[in-house]
Amino acid sequence: MTIKHIKIGKKMIEALLMPLGAKNLIVLRGRRGYVMCGYLNLSAANKFHDTAVKITGVATINEALAAKAHSLSSAARKSGIYKGQPVREVLKIIA
């Protein structure tokens, strides 16, 4: 597993990459929420009222940072995050 700390503005987020089968599980975690790859379940995030943003088609942390929001939890929408928003902008909100 790879864990990196990435500076977003004046705050830090934690980036996690774990190889699972043929693909990687990727999570970018801030204090107020997280960005997750397609391995994780948006329905569960909604159930727990998490601020979660799903991205797809990524295999590395750098690809995740360059991605755009594919789908959102209800809490993410309420925090001002929108579908298609660049992940780096999302991270400024959830860091």
N, C-alpha and C positions, 0 to 999 in steps of 0.2 A: 504494500500500500504506500502511496505517495501522499504526503501532507505538505502543503506550502502555505505560507502566510503572505498575503498580497495586500499592498497598500492601495486603498481607494480613497483619494482625497487625503484627509487627515486621519482616516480610520483604517482598520485592518479587517480583512475577511480571511476565512480559512478555506482552502481548496483541498478537496479530498479526491483521490483517484484510486480505485480498487479494481484490479482485473477480475472479471467474473466470466467464466466460460470464454466465448469468442469476443466479447465486448468488455468495455470498462464502465464501472459505476462511477459517476462524477457528481459531486455536490460542492457548491460554493456557498458557504455558510457565513451569514452575518449575525449581528446581535438581534435583529428584528425579523429575520426570515432566511430563506434559502432558495437557491436555484438548483434544480435537480434535472438529471438526465431522464430519458424515457424508461429506465429500469424502475423508477420509483412511481408510486401511485398517487395521482392527484386527488382521487376520491378520499383516500385516507387523510391527506393533508386538509381537505375540507372538513372531514369528520372531526379533526382535532383543532380546527380553526387556525391552522398555521398560515403564515404568509409565505406562499410557495409559488415558484415560477418554474414551469417545465420547459426544457429545451430539447431539441432532437437533432440527430445527425452529427453528434460530436464524439470524438474518441480521445481527446486530450484536454488538459486544463486550458491551454491556449485557444483551442477551438471553442471551448465553452465560453471563454471571455469574449470571443468575437461573435458569438451567436446572438439571436434575437428571441424574445419570449414567444414561445409557441402556444402555451395555454397557462391559465392562472387560477389560483384558488380565489374564493370569494374575498378572503382577507387581503390578498394581494391587490385585487381590484379596488377595494376600499382605501388602500394606502396610496392610490394614484398610479399604480403600475398598469400598463396596457399591453395588449397583444401586439407583437411586432417591435416592441421597445428593445433597443440594444441592451445586452446584459450589463455592460459597464454602467449604464444609466440606472438600471435596476439595482445594482450593487450599491450605488450612492444612497438609495432609499433604504435598503435593508442593512447596511454596514453598521 
